[in-house]
Amino acid sequence: MATAQPIPDSTAPPPRSSATVLVLIPAMPMERLEALLSNLTASLPAESLLIATPDTPPSGSDPALRIIPAPSGSSSWILTAENFMNAHQLAQTNEAHAILMLGSRSDSLRASVLYDLANAVLSDAVDLAVPCYVLPPNAGLINSAILYPLSRALFVSRTRFPLAIDLGLSPRMAGRLATAAQRFISLNQGDAPLWPINEAAIAGFTPREFEAGMRDIPQPHEPDLNSILPLLTGSLFSDIDAKAPFWQRPRPSPPVRSPILPTLARDAAADIAPMIESFHLAHTNLQEIWSLILPPNSLLGLKRLSVAGAETFRMPDSLWARIVYDFLLAYRLRTINRGHLLGALIPLYLAWVASHINITASGTNAESHIEAVAAAFEADKPYLVSRWRWPDRFSP
C-alpha cells in the first residue's frame, strides 16, 4: 500500500478521472435514484464513475456515466454478506480502484460526503471509509447501547456506526469482506450482516470516519425489536467469539473522539412506562434465567433498579456494561439456548433505553451519555478477558 498522505477536504480537486469508482446502489424509487446520481456527479467526475444498480437508469442521467446492472440484494436496511460478495465480484470484473457501497435512501447524503468516502480510498491512505451520521436523540439505540460500545472496547475503534450502510472500500478491503461473506453464503445465510470495522482491525487495514450529518435511515420492513435485537446482537457476539485471540491482546487506545453534539429539536417525550413495565415483568419471571447468566452483584443492581420510580429510573453505565459482557460470555458458552438468551436480554435493553431517555430528558446530551457508556465498556474489558479465559469464576 502506498505511503499515507493527508486526505484533502471536500474543497480539494476531484480525484483523477482515470480511477474508476464502482458505486453500488440498491433498488430505490426513480426520483431518489435521480437525486443520488446528481449528487454523485456533483462530487466526482462522471467519467470516473461506474454505477451498478438493479433499476432502469433514468433517461436524463449524465451521458458520461457508465451504468451496469447489479443484483437487487437481500436487504434494504443493512449491508449483508451477499452485498459484499457482489461488490467484490463487480470490482474485480471492472478493475475498480475504489468501491462505494450505498444503502437505501442514500440520496439524502450530501455530495461532499460521497466525495469524502470515495476520495479517501482513492488516495491510498484508507481501506475503509465510514460515515458518522447525526441521528435524533432516541434513534439508533441498539447501536448506541450495544454495537458501538462493544466494537470500541474490543476492537479499539472509535467508529460511531460500526454497521453503517454507506461505505468506501479499497479493493483489498472488499476482498477481505468477500472472504468473510463466503462462509455465510456457503451456509445459505447471504442475508447475514458483516462487521467491516472488526475485519479491518484483524487485517491491520486503515479505517477512517467522516462526518456525514443528517441522513434518512431506512427501517426494516417489519421493525420488530424481538427480531432486530437478536439478529444484530447475535451476529456481533458470534463475530467477537470468532476473533477472540485478537481482541484479548492489549492494544493502545486510539485518540479520544470528540462526539458530534448537534443542536436538534428534542424528540417528543417518549413514554417509558411500557419499557419499565416490561423490565418489571421480566424481573419477576426471568430470575431463573438471569441467575444462570449474571453474577450476584448484577442481580443485586437489577433488584435495586426494579424498585426505582419512573422519574428516578437510572441504570448505572457500569451495570449495563457488565450485563452485556455476561450475556456475551453466556452466548459463547451456550449457557442456555442462544435464542432464549438473546430474548432474555431484550427487557434489560428496554430498561437501558428508559434510563437513557430519563438521562437525556434531564439535560444531558445524548451523545455525551453514549460516550460515557462506551467508556464504561472500555474500563470493564479486563473483566471480560478474565472470565473468557476462566469462565467459571464470577468477579465480585
Sine and cosine of phi, psi and omega as CSV:
sin_phi,cos_phi,sin_psi,cos_psi,sin_omega,cos_omega
0.00,0.00,0.66,-0.76,-0.05,-1.00
-0.92,0.40,0.40,-0.92,0.02,-1.00
-0.85,0.52,0.71,-0.70,-0.04,-1.00
-0.91,0.42,0.67,-0.74,0.08,-1.00
-0.82,-0.58,0.40,-0.92,-0.02,-1.00
-0.84,0.55,0.66,-0.75,0.02,-1.00
-1.00,0.02,0.85,-0.53,-0.03,-1.00
-0.93,0.38,0.37,-0.93,0.05,-1.00
-0.98,0.22,-0.01,-1.00,-0.15,-0.99
-0.94,0.34,-0.06,1.00,0.06,-1.00
-1.00,-0.02,-0.06,1.00,-0.04,-1.00
-0.95,0.30,0.28,-0.96,0.05,-1.00
-0.87,0.50,0.51,-0.86,0.00,-1.00
-0.91,0.42,0.37,-0.93,-0.01,-1.00
-0.90,0.45,0.30,-0.95,-0.07,-1.00
-0.83,0.57,0.67,-0.74,-0.13,-0.99
-0.95,0.32,-0.29,0.96,-0.02,-1.00
-0.98,0.20,-0.19,0.98,-0.04,-1.00
-1.00,0.05,0.90,-0.43,-0.03,-1.00
-0.98,0.19,0.80,-0.60,0.10,-0.99
-0.96,-0.28,0.92,-0.39,0.07,-1.00
-0.99,0.15,0.84,-0.54,-0.01,-1.00
-0.91,-0.41,0.90,-0.43,0.02,-1.00
-0.99,-0.14,0.81,-0.59,-0.09,-1.00
-0.83,-0.55,0.74,-0.67,0.06,-1.00
-0.97,0.23,0.17,-0.98,0.07,-1.00
-0.87,0.49,0.70,-0.72,0.01,-1.00
-0.42,-0.91,0.33,-0.94,0.04,-1.00
-0.85,0.53,0.48,-0.88,-0.09,-1.00
-0.84,0.55,-0.66,0.75,-0.04,-1.00
-0.91,0.41,-0.55,0.84,0.05,-1.00
-0.95,0.32,-0.64,0.76,0.02,-1.00
-0.89,0.46,-0.68,0.73,0.02,-1.00
-0.88,0.48,-0.68,0.73,0.00,-1.00
-0.91,0.42,-0.65,0.76,0.00,-1.00
-0.91,0.41,-0.71,0.70,0.01,-1.00
-0.88,0.47,-0.59,0.81,0.06,-1.00
-0.90,0.44,-0.68,0.73,0.04,-1.00
-0.90,0.43,-0.63,0.78,0.00,-1.00
-0.90,0.44,-0.72,0.70,-0.03,-1.00
-0.96,0.27,-0.28,0.96,0.11,-0.99
-0.98,0.18,-0.33,0.94,-0.08,-1.00
-0.95,-0.32,-0.40,0.92,-0.06,-1.00
-0.65,-0.76,0.52,-0.86,0.01,-1.00
-0.87,0.49,0.75,-0.67,-0.06,-1.00
-0.85,0.53,-0.60,0.80,-0.05,-1.00
-0.95,0.32,-0.23,0.97,0.03,-1.00
-1.00,-0.04,-0.07,1.00,-0.10,-1.00
-0.98,-0.18,0.65,-0.76,0.17,-0.99
-0.84,-0.54,0.94,-0.34,-0.10,-0.99
-1.00,-0.08,0.81,-0.58,0.08,-1.00
-0.93,-0.37,0.90,-0.43,-0.04,-1.00
-0.60,-0.80,0.58,-0.82,0.08,-1.00
-0.98,0.18,-0.12,0.99,-0.06,-1.00
-1.00,-0.01,0.33,-0.94,0.13,-0.99
-0.94,0.33,0.80,-0.61,-0.04,-1.00
-0.87,0.50,0.62,-0.78,0.05,-1.00
-0.91,0.41,0.58,-0.82,-0.09,-1.00
-0.91,0.41,-0.45,0.90,-0.06,-1.00
-1.00,-0.09,0.25,0.97,-0.04,-1.00
-0.94,0.34,0.36,-0.93,-0.03,-1.00
-0.83,0.56,0.81,-0.59,-0.03,-1.00
-0.90,0.44,-0.31,0.95,0.03,-1.00
-0.98,0.21,-0.23,0.97,-0.02,-1.00
-0.96,0.28,0.70,-0.71,0.16,-0.99
-0.99,-0.14,0.82,-0.57,-0.07,-1.00
-0.82,-0.57,0.80,-0.60,-0.02,-1.00
-0.83,-0.56,0.40,-0.92,0.04,-1.00
-0.95,0.30,0.51,-0.86,0.02,-1.00
-0.65,-0.76,0.45,-0.89,0.08,-1.00
-0.87,0.49,0.48,-0.88,-0.06,-1.00
-0.96,0.27,-0.34,0.94,-0.01,-1.00
1.00,0.08,0.23,-0.97,-0.13,-0.99
-0.96,-0.27,-0.09,1.00,-0.05,-1.00
-0.55,-0.84,0.49,-0.87,0.01,-1.00
-0.95,-0.32,-0.05,1.00,-0.09,-1.00
-0.80,-0.60,-0.17,0.99,0.13,-0.99
-0.63,-0.77,0.34,-0.94,0.14,-0.99
-1.00,0.08,0.71,-0.71,-0.12,-0.99
-0.89,-0.46,0.12,-0.99,0.05,-1.00
-0.82,0.57,-0.66,0.75,0.01,-1.00
-0.89,0.46,-0.66,0.75,0.03,-1.00
-0.87,0.50,-0.69,0.72,-0.04,-1.00
-0.94,0.35,-0.59,0.81,0.05,-1.00
-0.91,0.42,-0.70,0.72,0.04,-1.00
-0.88,0.48,-0.66,0.76,-0.01,-1.00
-0.88,0.47,-0.70,0.71,-0.01,-1.00
-0.91,0.42,-0.69,0.72,-0.02,-1.00
-0.90,0.43,-0.68,0.73,0.03,-1.00
-0.92,0.39,-0.61,0.79,0.02,-1.00
-0.91,0.42,-0.67,0.74,0.03,-1.00
-0.90,0.43,-0.72,0.69,-0.04,-1.00
-0.87,0.50,-0.61,0.79,-0.11,-0.99
-0.97,-0.24,0.15,0.99,0.06,-1.00
0.78,0.62,0.72,0.69,-0.01,-1.00
-0.95,0.32,0.59,-0.81,0.04,-1.00
-1.00,0.00,-0.33,0.94,0.01,-1.00
-0.43,-0.90,0.45,-0.89,0.00,-1.00
-0.83,-0.56,0.76,-0.65,0.08,-1.00
-0.90,-0.44,0.93,-0.36,0.02,-1.00
-0.98,-0.18,0.84,-0.54,-0.06,-1.00
-0.86,-0.51,0.66,-0.76,-0.01,-1.00
-1.00,0.00,0.00,-1.00,0.05,-1.00
-0.85,0.53,0.54,-0.84,0.01,-1.00
0.90,0.44,0.40,0.92,0.00,-1.00
-0.95,0.33,-0.12,0.99,0.12,-0.99
-0.90,0.43,-0.28,0.96,0.03,-1.00
-0.99,0.17,-0.13,0.99,0.07,-1.00
-0.97,0.24,0.64,-0.77,0.07,-1.00
-0.92,0.40,0.47,-0.88,0.03,-1.00
-0.86,0.52,-0.58,0.81,-0.02,-1.00
-0.91,0.42,-0.52,0.86,0.04,-1.00
-0.94,0.35,-0.68,0.73,0.04,-1.00
-0.87,0.50,-0.66,0.75,0.05,-1.00
-0.87,0.50,-0.76,0.65,-0.06,-1.00
-0.85,0.52,-0.72,0.69,-0.05,-1.00
-0.90,0.44,-0.67,0.75,-0.02,-1.00
-0.97,0.24,-0.71,0.70,-0.11,-0.99
-0.93,0.36,-0.50,0.87,0.04,-1.00
-0.86,0.51,-0.64,0.77,0.00,-1.00
-0.97,0.24,-0.65,0.76,0.01,-1.00
-0.89,0.45,-0.44,0.90,-0.02,-1.00
-0.95,0.30,-0.16,0.99,-0.06,-1.00
0.94,0.35,0.17,0.99,0.01,-1.00
-1.00,-0.07,-0.28,0.96,-0.15,-0.99
-0.70,-0.71,0.66,-0.75,0.09,-1.00
-0.99,-0.13,-0.46,0.89,-0.08,-1.00
-0.64,-0.77,0.92,-0.39,0.04,-1.00
-0.97,-0.26,0.82,-0.58,-0.13,-0.99
-0.80,-0.60,0.73,-0.69,0.04,-1.00
-0.99,0.15,0.47,-0.88,0.17,-0.99
-0.92,-0.38,0.95,-0.31,-0.08,-1.00
-0.99,0.14,0.36,-0.93,0.20,-0.98
-0.96,-0.28,0.89,-0.45,-0.04,-1.00
-0.89,-0.46,0.37,-0.93,0.12,-0.99
-0.85,0.52,0.40,-0.92,-0.12,-0.99
-0.81,0.58,-0.56,0.83,-0.08,-1.00
-0.96,-0.27,0.40,0.92,0.02,-1.00
-0.96,-0.30,0.46,-0.89,0.08,-1.00
0.90,0.44,0.60,0.80,-0.15,-0.99
-0.98,0.19,-0.37,0.93,0.13,-0.99
-0.90,0.43,-0.65,0.76,0.08,-1.00
-0.88,0.47,-0.72,0.70,-0.07,-1.00
-0.93,0.37,-0.59,0.81,-0.09,-1.00
-1.00,0.08,-0.51,0.86,-0.17,-0.98
-0.78,-0.63,-0.83,0.56,-0.18,-0.98
-0.92,0.40,-0.78,0.63,-0.01,-1.00
-0.91,0.42,-0.76,0.64,-0.01,-1.00
-0.86,0.50,-0.65,0.76,0.02,-1.00
-0.92,0.39,-0.71,0.70,0.01,-1.00
-0.87,0.49,-0.67,0.74,-0.01,-1.00
-0.92,0.40,-0.71,0.70,-0.07,-1.00
-0.95,0.33,-0.64,0.77,-0.15,-0.99
-1.00,-0.08,-0.52,0.86,-0.04,-1.00
-0.93,-0.37,0.24,0.97,0.13,-0.99
0.77,0.64,0.77,0.64,-0.03,-1.00
-0.82,-0.57,0.71,-0.70,0.06,-1.00
-1.00,-0.07,0.13,0.99,-0.04,-1.00
-0.90,0.44,0.88,-0.48,-0.15,-0.99
-0.94,0.35,-0.50,0.87,-0.02,-1.00
-0.83,-0.56,0.99,0.13,-0.04,-1.00
-0.91,0.41,-0.23,0.97,0.04,-1.00
-0.89,-0.45,0.63,0.77,0.00,-1.00
-0.86,0.52,0.49,-0.87,-0.05,-1.00
-0.98,-0.21,0.15,0.99,0.11,-0.99
-0.75,-0.67,0.79,-0.61,-0.08,-1.00
-0.60,-0.80,0.55,-0.84,0.25,-0.97
-0.96,-0.28,0.76,-0.64,-0.08,-1.00
-0.81,-0.59,0.66,-0.75,0.23,-0.97
-0.98,0.22,0.32,-0.95,0.04,-1.00
-0.83,0.55,-0.63,0.78,-0.02,-1.00
-0.95,0.30,-0.51,0.86,0.09,-1.00
-0.92,0.38,-0.65,0.76,0.05,-1.00
-0.88,0.47,-0.64,0.77,0.04,-1.00
-0.91,0.42,-0.64,0.76,0.03,-1.00
-0.88,0.47,-0.70,0.72,-0.02,-1.00
-0.94,0.33,-0.54,0.84,0.05,-1.00
-0.91,0.41,-0.62,0.79,0.05,-1.00
-0.89,0.46,-0.68,0.73,0.05,-1.00
-0.91,0.42,-0.59,0.81,-0.03,-1.00
-0.93,0.36,-0.53,0.85,-0.09,-1.00
-0.85,0.53,-0.59,0.80,-0.02,-1.00
-0.88,0.47,-0.66,0.75,0.00,-1.00
-0.95,0.31,-0.64,0.77,-0.03,-1.00
-0.91,0.41,-0.59,0.81,0.04,-1.00
-0.91,0.42,-0.39,0.92,0.04,-1.00
-0.99,-0.13,0.22,0.98,-0.03,-1.00
0.87,0.50,0.63,0.77,0.01,-1.00
-0.84,-0.55,0.74,0.67,-0.05,-1.00
-0.90,0.43,-0.29,0.96,0.01,-1.00
-1.00,0.00,0.14,0.99,0.02,-1.00
-0.96,0.29,0.62,-0.78,0.09,-1.00
-0.96,0.27,0.45,-0.89,0.14,-0.99
-0.91,-0.41,0.22,-0.98,-0.09,-1.00
-0.84,-0.54,1.00,0.10,-0.10,-0.99
-0.85,0.53,-0.62,0.78,0.00,-1.00
-0.88,0.48,-0.67,0.74,0.00,-1.00
-0.91,0.42,-0.67,0.74,0.01,-1.00
-0.90,0.43,-0.65,0.76,0.03,-1.00
-0.89,0.45,-0.64,0.77,0.01,-1.00
-0.89,0.45,-0.72,0.70,-0.01,-1.00
-0.88,0.48,-0.65,0.76,-0.08,-1.00
-0.99,0.14,-0.16,0.99,-0.05,-1.00
0.97,0.26,0.40,0.92,0.01,-1.00
-1.00,0.10,0.24,-0.97,-0.11,-0.99
-0.98,-0.21,0.90,-0.43,0.12,-0.99
-0.99,-0.15,0.34,-0.94,0.13,-0.99
-0.49,-0.87,0.62,-0.79,-0.02,-1.00
-0.97,-0.23,0.62,-0.79,0.00,-1.00
-0.79,-0.61,0.69,-0.72,0.05,-1.00
-0.92,0.40,0.77,-0.63,-0.08,-1.00
-0.90,-0.43,-0.15,0.99,-0.01,-1.00
0.93,0.37,-0.39,-0.92,-0.03,-1.00
-0.95,0.31,0.57,-0.82,0.07,-1.00
-0.54,-0.84,0.62,-0.78,0.14,-0.99
-0.96,0.29,0.87,-0.49,-0.05,-1.00
-0.99,-0.11,0.87,-0.50,0.03,-1.00
-0.93,0.36,0.49,-0.87,0.00,-1.00
-0.91,-0.41,0.44,-0.90,0.11,-0.99
-0.85,0.52,0.42,-0.91,0.02,-1.00
-0.87,0.50,-0.56,0.83,0.05,-1.00
-0.81,-0.58,1.00,0.03,-0.08,-1.00
-0.96,0.28,0.97,0.25,-0.05,-1.00
-0.97,-0.26,0.90,-0.43,-0.02,-1.00
-0.84,0.55,-0.56,0.83,-0.03,-1.00
-0.91,0.41,-0.31,0.95,0.07,-1.00
-0.98,-0.21,-0.66,0.75,-0.12,-0.99
-0.93,0.36,-0.73,0.68,-0.05,-1.00
-0.89,0.46,-0.74,0.68,0.06,-1.00
-0.88,0.48,-0.61,0.79,0.00,-1.00
-0.88,0.48,-0.81,0.59,-0.09,-1.00
-0.95,0.31,-0.72,0.70,-0.03,-1.00
-0.93,0.37,-0.67,0.74,0.03,-1.00
-0.89,0.46,-0.64,0.77,0.03,-1.00
-0.89,0.46,-0.70,0.71,0.01,-1.00
-0.92,0.38,-0.66,0.75,0.05,-1.00
-0.84,0.54,-0.70,0.72,0.00,-1.00
-0.89,0.45,-0.65,0.76,0.00,-1.00
-0.92,0.40,-0.66,0.76,0.05,-1.00
-0.89,0.46,-0.67,0.74,0.03,-1.00
-0.86,0.50,-0.70,0.71,-0.04,-1.00
-0.92,0.38,-0.44,0.90,-0.09,-1.00
-0.95,-0.30,0.34,0.94,-0.07,-1.00
-0.83,0.56,-0.67,0.74,0.00,-1.00
-0.85,0.52,-0.46,0.89,0.00,-1.00
-0.97,0.23,-0.82,0.57,-0.17,-0.99
-0.97,0.23,-0.23,0.97,0.05,-1.00
-0.96,0.27,-0.34,0.94,0.01,-1.00
-0.98,0.20,0.67,-0.74,0.00,-1.00
-0.92,0.39,0.62,-0.78,0.03,-1.00
-0.62,-0.78,0.53,-0.85,0.04,-1.00
-0.91,0.41,0.61,-0.79,0.01,-1.00
-0.96,0.27,0.57,-0.82,0.08,-1.00
-0.94,0.33,0.20,-0.98,0.03,-1.00
-0.83,0.56,0.58,-0.82,0.01,-1.00
-0.90,0.44,0.76,-0.65,0.02,-1.00
-0.99,0.13,0.61,-0.79,0.11,-0.99
-1.00,0.00,0.93,-0.37,-0.06,-1.00
-0.89,0.45,0.60,-0.80,0.09,-1.00
-0.96,0.28,0.85,-0.52,-0.05,-1.00
-0.92,-0.40,0.98,0.20,-0.09,-1.00
-0.94,0.33,0.47,-0.88,0.11,-0.99
-1.00,-0.07,0.99,-0.16,-0.03,-1.00
-0.86,-0.51,0.44,-0.90,0.13,-0.99
-0.90,0.44,0.71,-0.70,-0.01,-1.00
-0.90,0.43,0.57,-0.82,0.12,-0.99
-0.87,0.48,0.46,-0.89,0.14,-0.99
-0.85,0.53,0.60,-0.80,-0.06,-1.00
-0.79,0.61,0.87,-0.50,-0.03,-1.00
-0.98,0.20,0.57,-0.82,0.04,-1.00
-1.00,0.09,0.97,-0.25,-0.04,-1.00
-1.00,0.04,-0.12,0.99,-0.06,-1.00
-0.85,0.52,-0.71,0.70,0.03,-1.00
-0.89,0.46,-0.55,0.83,0.02,-1.00
-0.92,0.39,-0.70,0.71,0.01,-1.00
-0.92,0.40,-0.61,0.79,0.03,-1.00
-0.90,0.44,-0.65,0.76,0.06,-1.00
-0.87,0.49,-0.66,0.76,0.04,-1.00
-0.91,0.42,-0.70,0.71,0.01,-1.00
-0.87,0.49,-0.68,0.73,0.00,-1.00
-0.89,0.45,-0.69,0.73,0.01,-1.00
-0.92,0.40,-0.59,0.81,0.01,-1.00
-0.89,0.47,-0.49,0.87,0.04,-1.00
-0.99,0.15,-0.65,0.76,-0.18,-0.98
-0.99,-0.15,-0.31,0.95,-0.10,-1.00
-0.94,-0.34,0.26,0.97,-0.03,-1.00
-0.84,0.55,-0.65,0.76,-0.05,-1.00
-0.90,0.44,-0.66,0.75,0.01,-1.00
-0.95,0.32,-0.74,0.67,-0.01,-1.00
-0.86,0.51,-0.57,0.82,-0.03,-1.00
-0.94,0.35,-0.33,0.94,0.09,-1.00
-0.98,0.19,-0.31,0.95,-0.13,-0.99
-0.94,-0.33,-0.66,0.75,-0.17,-0.98
-0.97,-0.25,0.58,-0.81,0.05,-1.00
-0.96,0.26,0.24,-0.97,-0.06,-1.00
-0.83,0.56,-0.63,0.77,-0.02,-1.00
-0.88,0.47,-0.63,0.78,0.02,-1.00
-0.93,0.37,-0.66,0.75,0.04,-1.00
-0.89,0.46,-0.60,0.80,0.05,-1.00
-0.92,0.40,-0.65,0.76,0.05,-1.00
-0.88,0.48,-0.63,0.78,0.04,-1.00
-0.93,0.36,-0.57,0.82,0.05,-1.00
-0.89,0.45,-0.68,0.74,0.04,-1.00
-0.89,0.45,-0.65,0.76,-0.01,-1.00
-0.91,0.42,-0.54,0.84,-0.07,-1.00
-0.93,0.37,-0.32,0.95,0.00,-1.00
-0.97,-0.25,0.08,1.00,0.03,-1.00
-0.97,0.22,0.59,-0.80,0.08,-1.00
-0.96,0.28,0.27,-0.96,-0.05,-1.00
-0.86,0.51,-0.62,0.79,-0.04,-1.00
-0.94,0.34,-0.48,0.88,-0.06,-1.00
-0.95,-0.30,0.24,0.97,-0.06,-1.00
-0.95,0.32,0.95,-0.31,-0.01,-1.00
-0.65,-0.76,0.82,-0.57,0.11,-0.99
-1.00,-0.09,0.86,-0.51,0.02,-1.00
-0.85,0.52,0.63,-0.78,-0.01,-1.00
-0.86,0.52,-0.61,0.79,-0.01,-1.00
-0.91,0.40,-0.57,0.82,0.03,-1.00
-0.93,0.38,-0.68,0.73,-0.01,-1.00
-0.90,0.43,-0.68,0.73,0.03,-1.00
-0.87,0.50,-0.69,0.72,-0.01,-1.00
-0.91,0.41,-0.63,0.78,0.02,-1.00
-0.88,0.48,-0.76,0.65,-0.04,-1.00
-0.89,0.45,-0.66,0.75,0.02,-1.00
-0.89,0.46,-0.65,0.76,-0.01,-1.00
-0.94,0.33,-0.54,0.84,0.11,-0.99
-0.93,0.37,-0.60,0.80,0.07,-1.00
-0.89,0.46,-0.68,0.73,0.04,-1.00
-0.89,0.45,-0.68,0.73,0.01,-1.00
-0.91,0.41,-0.55,0.83,0.06,-1.00
-0.90,0.44,-0.71,0.70,0.00,-1.00
-0.89,0.46,-0.69,0.73,-0.09,-1.00
-0.99,0.10,-0.10,1.00,-0.08,-1.00
0.80,0.60,0.72,0.69,0.00,-1.00
-0.83,0.56,-0.66,0.75,0.16,-0.99
-0.68,-0.73,0.11,-0.99,0.07,-1.00
-0.77,0.64,0.74,-0.67,-0.11,-0.99
-0.90,0.45,-0.57,0.82,0.06,-1.00
-0.89,0.45,-0.70,0.72,0.04,-1.00
-0.92,0.40,-0.60,0.80,0.00,-1.00
-0.87,0.49,-0.78,0.63,-0.04,-1.00
-0.93,0.37,-0.50,0.87,0.11,-0.99
-0.90,0.43,-0.58,0.81,0.00,-1.00
-0.95,0.30,-0.27,0.96,0.05,-1.00
-0.98,0.18,-0.42,0.91,-0.13,-0.99
-0.85,0.52,-0.76,0.65,0.00,-1.00
-0.91,0.41,-0.45,0.89,0.07,-1.00
-0.95,0.32,-0.62,0.79,0.09,-1.00
-0.89,0.46,-0.68,0.73,0.02,-1.00
-0.89,0.46,-0.57,0.82,0.09,-1.00
-0.90,0.43,-0.64,0.77,0.05,-1.00
-0.90,0.44,-0.68,0.73,0.00,-1.00
-0.87,0.48,-0.72,0.70,0.02,-1.00
-0.86,0.51,-0.68,0.73,0.04,-1.00
-0.89,0.46,-0.72,0.70,0.00,-1.00
-0.87,0.50,-0.68,0.74,0.01,-1.00
-0.90,0.44,-0.66,0.75,0.05,-1.00
-0.89,0.46,-0.67,0.74,-0.03,-1.00
-0.90,0.43,-0.70,0.71,-0.01,-1.00
-0.95,0.31,-0.54,0.84,0.04,-1.00
-0.91,0.41,-0.42,0.91,0.00,-1.00
-0.99,0.14,-0.04,1.00,0.07,-1.00
0.88,-0.47,-0.19,0.98,0.03,-1.00
-0.96,0.27,0.74,-0.67,0.04,-1.00
-0.90,0.44,0.67,-0.74,-0.07,-1.00
-0.86,0.52,-0.70,0.72,-0.02,-1.00
-0.92,0.40,-0.58,0.82,0.04,-1.00
-0.89,0.45,-0.65,0.76,0.02,-1.00
-0.92,0.39,-0.65,0.76,-0.01,-1.00
-0.90,0.43,-0.61,0.79,0.07,-1.00
-0.90,0.43,-0.60,0.80,0.04,-1.00
-0.92,0.40,-0.62,0.78,0.06,-1.00
-0.89,0.46,-0.73,0.69,0.01,-1.00
-0.88,0.47,-0.61,0.79,0.03,-1.00
-0.90,0.44,-0.57,0.82,0.05,-1.00
-0.91,0.41,-0.61,0.79,0.08,-1.00
-0.89,0.45,-0.68,0.73,0.03,-1.00
-0.88,0.48,-0.70,0.71,-0.05,-1.00
-0.90,0.43,-0.52,0.85,-0.08,-1.00
-0.99,-0.10,0.09,1.00,-0.01,-1.00
-0.84,0.54,-0.63,0.78,0.04,-1.00
-0.83,0.56,-0.55,0.84,0.05,-1.00
-0.88,0.47,-0.72,0.69,0.00,-1.00
-0.89,0.46,-0.73,0.69,-0.02,-1.00
-0.87,0.49,-0.69,0.73,-0.01,-1.00
-0.89,0.46,-0.72,0.69,-0.04,-1.00
-0.96,0.27,-0.44,0.90,0.07,-1.00
-0.90,0.44,-0.63,0.78,-0.03,-1.00
-0.99,0.15,-0.56,0.83,0.01,-1.00
-0.79,-0.62,0.97,0.24,-0.18,-0.98
-0.91,0.41,-0.29,0.96,-0.04,-1.00
-0.99,0.10,-0.05,1.00,-0.05,-1.00
-0.98,-0.22,0.87,-0.50,0.15,-0.99
-1.00,0.04,0.71,-0.70,0.07,-1.00
-0.98,0.21,0.58,-0.82,0.00,-1.00
-0.92,0.38,0.00,0.00,0.00,0.00
